[in-house]
Amino acid sequence: MKLNKRLLATGVLAASLVATQAWGAVSSEEAAKLGDSLTPMGAEKAGNGGDIPAWTGGLTTPPANYKGDGIYVNPFPDETPKFTIDQSNVSEYKDKLSPGQVAMIKQYPDYKMPVYETHRTAAYPQGIMDETVENATKTELIKDGNGLDNYQDATPFPIPQNGLEVVWNHITRYRGGSVQRNIGQATPTASGAYSIVKFQDELTYRNYLTDYEPGKDPNVLFYFKQAITAPARLAGNVLLVHETIDQVKEPRRAWVYNAGQRRVRRAPQVAYDGPGTASDGMRTSDNLDMFNGAPDRYNWELLGKKEMYIPYNSYKLVDRDLSYDEIIKPGHINQDLTRYELHRVWHVRATLKEGERHIYAQRDFYFDEDSWQAAVVDHYDGRGELWRVAEAQAMQFYDKVLPWYAVETLYDLLSGRYLVLGLTNEETNPYQFGVDRQSRDYTPAALRRAGTR
């Protein structure tokens, strides 16, 4: 499937026109819609008069059987699919699917999308919502859109005026302030053979450090550390990232510790289309979290809002009674364990700027309006062919009042392979929020201390 060259040209033109306009803060009159006709995060509060209900605050109370241990139980255990989209009926629903979703159904006879009742579970802490409302009239994109001015925590642009603002909402969204997680990643062959790479990730936003000093390192958004814990041949390798906001002014700071060599070195390749950690070439660095890092290599066109079937409330995929063998199948994950719901999404098209380089010439993003998380991303190669399809199986972390991902998948339509990241079913202590970290924990010297061999 080829990208539309006419739309591509239109997108470049639109981006050039937007570049001459002021970006960011809206008027106080416009911002007054937040908490009224819009949710505090900027979504339409009302339903659609049909399958999409009104937003009433999201899911903020854990189910009675949740033990508070980071092992999330399904709050909708008795629900069954309303219908299933597969090869027999995909043409009836393609207006509410991405081209990549349609391609997956057409390519794999056993690929299906079970559609459930829609629950608008996304919610954030009150402080985050309050700061988002404040950002609406204050935060602006700096020149060329590569950074933020007058930005505090939370979502910078709850009433976005262009595609780049929507992308910044995804990049900066709240994920708990300080969190550690133990997860698995697999890159199955076309026949389904796989091995698990296990990570211990840490993510700490600058102002959640216990020794945080206002005004220190102001261009850093968060600190990220990723240690490989298995298999043995990779265990002990550690990645450290200082995620800068304006990465054109100051590129992402990244270092890796190689356990075999017992040395720390700078890692400028951990950006853009550099290879993702232990991914067997199945994802780029900026594929993690559906998209991360500097947006400067693309023009970003806001194509509007639409209704779409996206992965949502995917609690089945974190069920502790499941093994990885039950999830990982040839060609794609076990779709019987997925859950799709009808939600409103922002559609943003990224097209590679003239003179820039990236393996993806175009990326079409579909962002959930309630959470600002990317739900589906279609990736096109330099020939204009649909190449990879990413889906984020979202869920609400109800005890911490934040949306995030159960797992991320990235399907390669050409090779028949895929990557699945974020598996926790067989992991100990999958999520720990509120971990205490100081700035010294995220220094190159800390990498050496973190080495296990």
NUKENU-967779 format. One record per residue (C-alpha): x, y, z. Coordinates in steps of 0.2 Angstrom, whole numbers, padded with zeros to 4 digits, always signed. Example, Ala and Ser with C-alpha at 12.3 -4.5 7.8 and 13.67 -1.06 7.14 Angstrom:
BEGIN
+0062-0022+0039
+0068-0005+0036
This chain:
BEGIN
+0000+0000+0000
+0007+0017-0005
+0006+0033+0003
-0004+0047-0005
+0008+0058-0014
-0004+0072-0016
-0008+0072+0003
+0011+0071+0006
+0013+0087-0004
-0002+0095+0004
+0006+0091+0021
+0022+0099+0017
+0013+0115+0012
+0002+0115+0027
+0018+0113+0038
+0027+0127+0030
+0011+0139+0032
+0010+0134+0050
+0028+0138+0053
+0025+0156+0050
+0012+0157+0063
+0013+0158+0082
+0012+0142+0090
+0005+0137+0108
-0005+0147+0120
-0023+0150+0117
-0034+0164+0124
-0042+0163+0141
-0059+0162+0132
-0054+0147+0123
-0045+0139+0138
-0062+0141+0148
-0068+0126+0138
-0057+0115+0148
-0067+0107+0162
-0083+0113+0154
-0086+0106+0136
-0069+0099+0136
-0061+0088+0149
-0046+0096+0159
-0035+0087+0147
-0043+0094+0131
-0054+0079+0125
-0072+0081+0121
-0082+0078+0137
-0098+0073+0128
-0101+0056+0120
-0105+0054+0102
-0123+0049+0105
-0119+0031+0102
-0105+0019+0106
-0094+0033+0114
-0100+0038+0131
-0097+0054+0139
-0081+0056+0150
-0086+0056+0168
-0069+0056+0177
-0061+0040+0171
-0056+0025+0181
-0048+0031+0197
-0054+0017+0210
-0045+0000+0209
-0056-0016+0208
-0059-0024+0225
-0047-0038+0221
-0033-0027+0217
-0019-0030+0230
-0009-0014+0227
+0006-0024+0221
+0008-0017+0203
+0000-0033+0196
-0016-0026+0188
-0032-0035+0188
-0045-0033+0174
-0059-0021+0180
-0071-0028+0166
-0068-0047+0168
-0086-0052+0163
-0087-0042+0147
-0087-0051+0130
-0084-0044+0113
-0099-0035+0104
-0092-0041+0087
-0076-0046+0079
-0068-0038+0064
-0059-0050+0053
-0056-0054+0034
-0075-0058+0032
-0081-0040+0037
-0066-0028+0037
-0073-0018+0022
-0088-0013+0033
-0077-0005+0046
-0062+0001+0036
-0067+0019+0039
-0064+0017+0057
-0047+0008+0055
-0030+0014+0050
-0023+0007+0033
-0011-0003+0043
-0024-0011+0053
-0033-0016+0037
-0017-0023+0030
-0014-0034+0045
-0031-0041+0044
-0029-0045+0025
-0011-0052+0027
-0015-0064+0041
-0031-0075+0040
-0031-0078+0059
-0029-0059+0063
-0045-0052+0071
-0050-0037+0081
-0062-0041+0095
-0072-0025+0099
-0079-0022+0116
-0090-0009+0124
-0081+0008+0126
-0075+0014+0143
-0067+0031+0144
-0056+0026+0158
-0041+0038+0155
-0038+0050+0170
-0024+0059+0178
-0020+0066+0195
-0029+0082+0199
-0013+0092+0200
-0008+0086+0183
-0025+0091+0176
-0024+0108+0185
-0006+0111+0177
-0013+0106+0160
-0026+0120+0161
-0013+0132+0166
-0002+0127+0152
-0016+0131+0139
-0013+0150+0141
+0005+0150+0144
+0015+0136+0135
+0022+0140+0118
+0033+0131+0105
+0050+0139+0103
+0055+0144+0086
+0054+0129+0074
+0044+0119+0086
+0059+0110+0094
+0056+0114+0112
+0044+0122+0124
+0043+0139+0133
+0034+0143+0149
+0031+0124+0152
+0028+0116+0168
+0023+0098+0172
+0008+0090+0163
+0001+0092+0145
+0007+0108+0136
-0006+0110+0123
-0023+0103+0129
-0031+0113+0114
-0019+0110+0100
-0018+0121+0085
-0006+0110+0074
+0001+0092+0073
+0017+0096+0082
+0008+0102+0097
-0001+0085+0098
+0015+0076+0096
+0022+0086+0111
+0007+0081+0121
+0012+0063+0118
+0030+0066+0122
+0028+0075+0138
+0013+0066+0145
+0013+0061+0164
+0019+0043+0167
+0020+0043+0186
+0034+0055+0189
+0046+0041+0195
+0044+0023+0190
+0054+0007+0189
+0047-0008+0179
+0053-0026+0175
+0048-0030+0157
+0051-0043+0143
+0053-0040+0124
+0052-0053+0110
+0056-0052+0091
+0048-0068+0085
+0053-0075+0068
+0040-0078+0055
+0038-0096+0061
+0035-0089+0079
+0052-0094+0087
+0057-0082+0100
+0068-0078+0115
+0064-0066+0129
+0076-0051+0132
+0072-0044+0150
+0074-0026+0155
+0074-0016+0171
+0068+0001+0166
+0069+0017+0176
+0060+0033+0172
+0062+0049+0183
+0056+0066+0178
+0068+0080+0183
+0057+0088+0196
+0054+0071+0204
+0072+0068+0210
+0073+0069+0228
+0087+0082+0227
+0079+0092+0213
+0084+0110+0212
+0073+0122+0203
+0082+0129+0188
+0095+0116+0187
+0097+0107+0170
+0081+0115+0164
+0082+0107+0146
+0080+0090+0153
+0063+0082+0153
+0067+0066+0162
+0081+0053+0165
+0080+0035+0159
+0090+0020+0163
+0088+0003+0155
+0097-0012+0161
+0097-0029+0152
+0094-0043+0165
+0092-0058+0153
+0098-0067+0143
+0115-0070+0150
+0125-0065+0135
+0117-0048+0136
+0114-0046+0155
+0123-0032+0163
+0123-0020+0148
+0115-0003+0153
+0108+0012+0144
+0107+0029+0152
+0098+0044+0144
+0096+0062+0149
+0081+0066+0138
+0083+0084+0133
+0068+0094+0128
+0076+0105+0114
+0086+0091+0106
+0092+0102+0091
+0100+0115+0103
+0106+0101+0115
+0106+0083+0108
+0099+0069+0119
+0113+0064+0131
+0116+0045+0130
+0128+0033+0137
+0130+0014+0137
+0139+0002+0149
+0146-0013+0140
+0147-0027+0153
+0159-0037+0143
+0171-0023+0140
+0168-0015+0157
+0168+0002+0150
+0156+0017+0148
+0155+0026+0131
+0144+0040+0124
+0130+0033+0113
+0124+0046+0100
+0116+0033+0090
+0102+0031+0103
+0091+0043+0093
+0080+0044+0078
+0082+0029+0067
+0097+0021+0077
+0093+0003+0081
+0083+0000+0097
+0091-0010+0111
+0092-0028+0108
+0078-0027+0095
+0086-0037+0081
+0083-0023+0069
+0064-0023+0072
+0063-0006+0079
+0071+0011+0079
+0076+0021+0094
+0062+0033+0091
+0049+0018+0090
+0050+0016+0109
+0034+0022+0117
+0027+0023+0100
+0037+0039+0097
+0050+0048+0107
+0064+0061+0105
+0066+0075+0094
+0053+0079+0081
+0064+0090+0070
+0066+0078+0055
+0048+0078+0050
+0034+0090+0045
+0019+0087+0056
+0002+0089+0049
-0014+0089+0059
-0027+0080+0049
-0041+0082+0062
-0051+0070+0073
-0060+0054+0069
-0068+0039+0077
-0057+0024+0077
-0056+0006+0084
-0040+0006+0095
-0033-0005+0108
-0040+0000+0125
-0042-0007+0142
-0030-0021+0138
-0029-0029+0155
-0030-0047+0148
-0012-0045+0141
-0006-0042+0159
-0015-0057+0166
-0003-0067+0177
-0011-0083+0173
-0004-0081+0155
+0013-0087+0149
+0023-0079+0136
+0020-0094+0124
+0001-0090+0125
+0004-0072+0120
+0017-0074+0107
+0011-0082+0090
+0018-0082+0072
+0015-0066+0063
+0007-0057+0078
+0002-0058+0096
-0013-0069+0101
-0027-0057+0096
-0040-0067+0107
-0031-0058+0121
-0033-0040+0114
-0047-0028+0116
-0053-0014+0104
-0065+0000+0108
-0072+0015+0098
-0063+0031+0103
-0060+0048+0096
-0042+0050+0090
-0031+0065+0083
-0024+0060+0066
-0007+0067+0063
+0004+0064+0048
+0023+0066+0049
+0032+0067+0032
+0051+0068+0031
+0058+0085+0028
+0068+0088+0012
+0086+0084+0015
+0083+0074+0031
+0086+0056+0033
+0076+0042+0042
+0071+0025+0037
+0052+0030+0038
+0047+0043+0025
+0030+0045+0032
+0022+0040+0048
+0003+0042+0052
-0001+0044+0070
-0018+0041+0079
-0018+0049+0097
-0031+0045+0109
-0040+0061+0114
-0042+0057+0132
-0024+0052+0136
-0014+0060+0122
-0005+0043+0120
-0002+0036+0103
-0013+0021+0100
-0009+0016+0082
+0005+0022+0070
+0007+0017+0052
+0025+0018+0045
+0029+0020+0026
+0046+0017+0018
+0056+0028+0006
+0046+0020-0009
+0030+0025-0001
+0025+0007+0003
+0016+0003+0020
+0030-0005+0030
+0027-0007+0048
+0011-0005+0059
+0012-0001+0078
-0001-0003+0091
-0001+0001+0109
-0011-0010+0120
-0017+0004+0132
-0023+0002+0150
-0027+0013+0165
-0016+0011+0180
-0030+0015+0191
-0021+0015+0208
-0009+0028+0201
-0022+0038+0191
-0013+0037+0174
-0014+0029+0157
+0000+0020+0150
+0004+0004+0139
+0002-0014+0144
+0012-0019+0129
+0018-0011+0112
+0018-0021+0096
+0027-0016+0080
+0023-0027+0065
+0034-0028+0049
+0022-0032+0034
+0037-0036+0023
+0046-0049+0033
+0032-0056+0043
+0041-0053+0059
+0036-0042+0074
+0042-0035+0090
+0032-0035+0107
+0038-0025+0121
+0032-0022+0139
+0028-0040+0143
+0025-0043+0162
+0016-0059+0164
+0031-0069+0170
+0041-0054+0178
+0043-0051+0197
+0038-0034+0203
+0033-0027+0186
+0029-0009+0191
+0035+0001+0206
+0030+0019+0206
+0036+0033+0217
+0054+0026+0218
+0067+0038+0226
+0081+0043+0215
+0094+0057+0215
+0103+0065+0201
+0119+0055+0205
+0109+0039+0201
+0109+0045+0183
+0127+0049+0180
+0139+0040+0168
+0148+0034+0184
+0132+0026+0190
+0132+0015+0175
+0148+0007+0180
+0141+0004+0197
+0125-0004+0189
+0135-0017+0179
+0133-0034+0185
+0148-0042+0178
